[in-house]
């Protein structure tokens, strides 16, 4: 089963790998543990290597659904190929699994008690699961769309395709 909180995107560009790296570096600052303001004007923070990068968007608010972006840059047949992977933070994934497990356990207990008491009103609690999951997926995908728009602008030249 594929986890719903990941996206893979491939960009193809006529720009050279050094030009792609230069554009990434112009828009990315080193990772900071504590950030008090967004003064640098750069949109991303993280690490950029010679062929790979790991970045995430700089925001001035807390958002657990911000995708962690990993990328690989390779050159094939006159094109630069940028492969991106956007994933939910591992800690957030673990928290969600534990949280859904606890909520599922609570639902099972409510369901058992409802059958014993012939009172099925607590079954409305079941609607909580799809609504919560839908909320999580929508928030993650929204943040991925913002990052894709930013990255497309960073990599874009007329030759860019997705």
Helices and strands as residue ranges (DSSP letters): E 6-13, H 17-26, E 28-29, E 44-48, E 52-57, E 68-76, E 79-87, H 90-117, G 121-126, H 127-155
